[in-house]
Amino acid sequence: MKRALPIVMIQSPHPLNQPHWRDVLPDLERRLGADRILISSDFDGTLSHIAPTPEDAVILPEIRVALDRLSRLPGVIVAVISGRALANVEEKVGLPGITYGGNHGLEMQGPNMPPLKLFTEDVREDLDTAIAFLRSSLDHIPGVLIEDKGSSASVHYRQVAPLYFDAVAAAVSDAAALSSQIQLRHGKMVWELRPDLGWNKGSAVIRLMARFKIRAAAAFFLGDDETDNDVFHVLPLGATFVVGDHTTREASFRCYSPEDAAGLLMWIADQRERLPAVV
């Protein structure tokens, strides 16, 4: 029996430039008929709500169910690619049988693929120096959270008073300038210090597509932040969804919230279970 589309109350916070996913169902259905599809996503702000601290974030139960269903279907590759450390995002999602990417894809592991770790000890030494500088420079600012993620570092300022924002920005800029091997990126209330290796979430998604022979039109990605633009940019022909109110011209479609993303993922699971795979 055909399953009813889950009902989700939707209200756009302001005019947005991407069509909502429910407005393009025929397009999405065509993509889902491919023999192999990739369902990939960011974590924070997409599979979970943005939380006061990284450890407070929790995956939405209905999203976890949808990803589990998808991961058990033939021809479906499921991946979660996050700025979090690899072990942390794996723990947060808690599903076996899917691919995880940590540190924006610098670390990856999953079924039927060799593990990836793009890192060198000299970069680690430079990160140690930068983190030590940040701890001494930002020690006097209440609410700053400096997170050492092994292959990168994050400075969260969500709980910092606005009068200190410029001081935080200046400190992270000075820390990144200590090494030519470190690049500085900005996200939602977070600064990222990463190895400057020319690698990002977009690179990770392309690697998965090549590994599993996924056609561009059959690659799905959901993300909510500036760092997810790296994926939107490399998938102009893919099904890319910006979640929430992030403004970008790169994504094709939109979900209004993680709950809305859950509705999309449940609908995708329903469609894929019902439709035969075709070349």
C-alpha positions as CSV (number, residue, x, y, z in Angstrom):
1,M,0.0,0.0,0.0
2,K,1.3,3.5,-0.9
3,R,2.4,5.3,2.2
4,A,1.0,8.7,2.8
5,L,3.5,11.6,2.6
6,P,4.4,12.7,6.2
7,I,2.7,16.0,7.1
8,V,5.1,18.7,8.2
9,M,3.9,22.2,9.1
10,I,6.1,24.5,7.1
11,Q,6.6,28.3,7.5
12,S,9.4,30.1,5.7
13,P,11.0,32.7,8.0
14,H,11.6,35.0,5.1
15,P,11.5,34.9,1.3
16,L,14.1,32.3,0.1
17,N,15.4,31.7,-3.3
18,Q,15.3,27.9,-3.5
19,P,12.1,25.9,-4.2
20,H,11.0,23.8,-1.3
21,W,11.6,20.1,-1.8
22,R,7.8,19.3,-1.9
23,D,7.5,21.5,-4.9
24,V,9.9,19.4,-7.0
25,L,8.8,15.9,-6.2
26,P,8.7,14.7,-9.9
27,D,12.3,15.8,-10.3
28,L,13.4,14.0,-7.1
29,E,11.5,10.9,-8.1
30,R,13.4,10.7,-11.4
31,R,16.7,11.0,-9.6
32,L,15.7,8.2,-7.1
33,G,15.2,5.7,-9.9
34,A,19.0,5.5,-10.5
35,D,20.7,2.2,-9.9
36,R,22.9,3.8,-7.2
37,I,22.2,6.9,-5.2
38,L,24.2,8.8,-2.6
39,I,22.3,10.3,0.4
40,S,24.8,12.5,2.2
41,S,24.4,15.2,4.8
42,D,26.0,17.5,7.3
43,F,25.2,16.9,11.0
44,D,24.8,20.1,13.1
45,G,21.9,22.2,12.0
46,T,20.8,19.5,9.5
47,L,20.3,16.2,11.3
48,S,20.2,18.0,14.7
49,H,19.3,21.4,15.9
50,I,22.2,23.8,16.6
51,A,22.9,23.4,20.3
52,P,24.6,25.7,22.9
53,T,27.7,23.4,22.9
54,P,28.7,20.7,20.4
55,E,28.1,17.9,23.0
56,D,24.5,19.1,23.5
57,A,23.5,18.3,19.9
58,V,21.3,15.3,19.4
59,I,20.2,13.7,16.1
60,L,16.4,13.8,15.6
61,P,15.0,10.4,16.2
62,E,13.0,10.4,13.0
63,I,16.1,11.3,11.0
64,R,18.0,8.4,12.5
65,V,15.2,6.0,11.6
66,A,15.2,7.3,8.0
67,L,18.9,7.0,7.6
68,D,18.8,3.5,9.0
69,R,16.1,2.5,6.5
70,L,18.1,4.0,3.6
71,S,21.3,2.3,4.7
72,R,19.7,-1.1,4.4
73,L,18.5,-0.6,0.8
74,P,20.4,-2.0,-2.1
75,G,22.2,0.6,-4.2
76,V,21.9,3.4,-1.5
77,I,25.1,4.9,0.0
78,V,24.5,6.9,3.1
79,A,27.1,9.3,4.4
80,V,27.3,11.9,7.1
81,I,30.1,14.4,6.6
82,S,30.7,16.9,9.4
83,G,33.2,19.4,10.8
84,R,33.2,17.3,14.0
85,A,36.0,14.8,14.6
86,L,35.4,11.4,13.0
87,A,34.8,9.5,16.2
88,N,32.5,12.2,17.5
89,V,30.2,12.3,14.5
90,E,30.1,8.5,14.4
91,E,29.0,8.5,18.1
92,K,26.4,11.2,17.5
93,V,24.7,9.4,14.6
94,G,25.3,5.9,16.0
95,L,24.4,3.9,12.9
96,P,26.5,1.0,11.6
97,G,26.7,0.5,7.9
98,I,27.0,4.1,6.8
99,T,30.0,6.2,5.8
100,Y,31.3,8.9,8.2
101,G,33.4,11.9,7.3
102,G,35.0,13.9,10.1
103,N,36.9,17.2,10.0
104,H,35.2,18.2,6.8
105,G,36.2,15.0,5.1
106,L,39.8,14.9,6.1
107,E,39.0,11.6,7.8
108,M,36.6,9.1,6.3
109,Q,35.6,5.5,6.9
110,G,32.7,3.3,5.9
111,P,31.7,0.0,4.3
112,N,33.4,-1.1,1.1
113,M,36.0,1.7,1.1
114,P,39.5,2.1,2.4
115,P,39.8,4.6,5.4
116,L,41.1,8.0,4.6
117,K,43.2,10.3,6.8
118,L,44.7,13.3,5.2
119,F,47.2,14.7,7.8
120,T,50.8,15.1,8.5
121,E,52.7,15.5,11.8
122,D,54.2,18.9,10.9
123,V,50.6,20.2,10.4
124,R,49.8,18.8,13.8
125,E,52.7,20.6,15.4
126,D,51.5,23.8,13.8
127,L,47.9,23.2,15.1
128,D,49.3,22.6,18.6
129,T,51.1,26.0,18.5
130,A,47.9,27.7,17.2
131,I,45.7,26.1,19.9
132,A,48.1,27.1,22.6
133,F,48.1,30.7,21.3
134,L,44.3,30.7,21.2
135,R,44.0,29.4,24.8
136,S,46.3,32.1,26.1
137,S,44.7,34.9,23.9
138,L,41.0,34.0,24.7
139,D,41.3,32.9,28.3
140,H,39.8,36.1,29.5
141,I,36.7,35.9,27.3
142,P,33.7,34.2,29.0
143,G,31.9,31.5,26.9
144,V,34.6,30.7,24.4
145,L,35.0,27.0,23.7
146,I,38.2,25.9,22.0
147,E,37.8,22.4,20.6
148,D,40.8,20.3,19.5
149,K,39.5,17.8,16.9
150,G,42.8,16.1,16.1
151,S,43.0,17.1,12.5
152,S,41.6,20.6,13.0
153,A,40.5,23.0,15.7
154,S,37.3,24.9,16.3
155,V,36.6,28.1,18.3
156,H,33.0,28.3,19.2
157,Y,31.6,31.7,20.3
158,R,27.9,31.0,20.5
159,Q,27.9,31.7,24.2
160,V,30.2,34.8,24.0
161,A,28.8,38.3,24.4
162,P,28.7,40.3,21.1
163,L,31.1,42.9,22.5
164,Y,33.9,40.2,22.4
165,F,33.2,39.0,18.8
166,D,35.9,41.2,17.3
167,A,38.4,40.1,19.8
168,V,37.7,36.4,19.0
169,A,38.0,37.1,15.3
170,A,41.3,38.8,15.8
171,A,42.7,36.0,17.9
172,V,41.7,33.3,15.4
173,S,43.1,35.3,12.5
174,D,46.4,35.7,14.4
175,A,46.5,32.0,15.3
176,A,46.0,30.9,11.7
177,A,48.7,33.4,10.5
178,L,51.2,31.5,12.6
179,S,51.5,28.8,9.9
180,S,51.2,28.8,6.1
181,Q,49.8,25.2,6.5
182,I,46.7,26.4,8.3
183,Q,43.6,27.9,6.7
184,L,40.8,29.8,8.5
185,R,37.1,29.2,7.7
186,H,34.0,30.5,9.3
187,G,30.7,28.8,10.1
188,K,27.7,29.4,12.3
189,M,29.2,31.0,15.4
190,V,32.4,29.1,14.9
191,W,35.8,29.6,13.5
192,E,37.7,26.6,12.0
193,L,41.4,26.2,11.8
194,R,42.1,23.4,9.3
195,P,45.1,22.1,7.4
196,D,45.4,23.9,4.1
197,L,45.3,20.8,1.9
198,G,42.8,21.9,-0.7
199,W,40.3,19.4,0.7
200,N,36.7,20.0,2.0
201,K,33.3,18.4,2.2
202,G,32.9,18.8,-1.5
203,S,36.1,16.9,-2.1
204,A,34.8,14.1,0.2
205,V,31.5,13.9,-1.6
206,I,33.2,13.7,-5.0
207,R,35.4,10.9,-3.6
208,L,32.4,8.9,-2.6
209,M,30.7,9.4,-6.0
210,A,33.9,8.1,-7.7
211,R,34.2,5.2,-5.4
212,F,30.6,4.0,-5.8
213,K,30.1,5.2,-9.4
214,I,27.3,7.6,-8.5
215,R,26.0,9.8,-11.3
216,A,25.8,13.5,-10.5
217,A,22.0,13.6,-10.8
218,A,21.8,10.8,-8.2
219,A,23.9,12.5,-5.6
220,F,21.9,14.1,-2.7
221,F,23.3,16.4,0.0
222,L,21.8,18.3,2.8
223,G,23.6,21.1,4.7
224,D,22.9,24.3,6.6
225,D,26.1,26.3,6.8
226,E,28.8,28.1,4.9
227,T,31.1,25.1,4.9
228,D,28.3,23.1,3.1
229,N,28.6,25.5,0.2
230,D,31.7,23.5,-0.8
231,V,29.4,20.6,-1.6
232,F,26.7,22.7,-3.2
233,H,29.4,24.2,-5.5
234,V,30.7,20.9,-6.8
235,L,27.2,19.4,-7.4
236,P,25.5,21.8,-9.8
237,L,23.6,18.9,-11.3
238,G,22.9,17.1,-8.0
239,A,20.0,17.3,-5.6
240,T,21.4,19.7,-3.0
241,F,19.3,21.0,-0.1
242,V,20.0,24.0,2.1
243,V,18.4,23.5,5.5
244,G,17.2,26.4,7.5
245,D,17.6,30.1,6.7
246,H,21.2,30.0,5.4
247,T,21.4,32.2,2.3
248,T,23.2,30.6,-0.7
249,R,22.8,30.6,-4.4
250,E,24.6,27.3,-4.8
251,A,22.0,24.8,-3.4
252,S,19.1,23.6,-5.7
253,F,16.4,23.1,-3.1
254,R,15.5,24.0,0.5
255,C,14.3,22.4,3.7
256,Y,13.1,24.9,6.3
257,S,14.3,23.0,9.4
258,P,15.8,19.7,10.6
259,E,12.2,18.5,11.1
260,D,11.5,19.4,7.5
261,A,14.7,17.5,6.5
262,A,13.4,14.5,8.4
263,G,10.2,14.7,6.2
264,L,12.4,14.7,3.1
265,L,14.5,11.8,4.2
266,M,11.5,9.7,5.2
267,W,9.9,10.5,1.8
268,I,13.1,9.4,0.0
269,A,13.2,6.1,2.0
270,D,9.5,5.5,1.0
271,Q,10.2,6.2,-2.6
272,R,13.3,4.1,-2.8
273,E,11.7,1.1,-1.1
274,R,8.8,1.2,-3.6
275,L,10.6,2.0,-6.8
276,P,12.7,-0.5,-8.6
277,A,16.3,0.5,-9.3
278,V,17.0,1.2,-13.0
279,V,20.1,2.2,-14.9
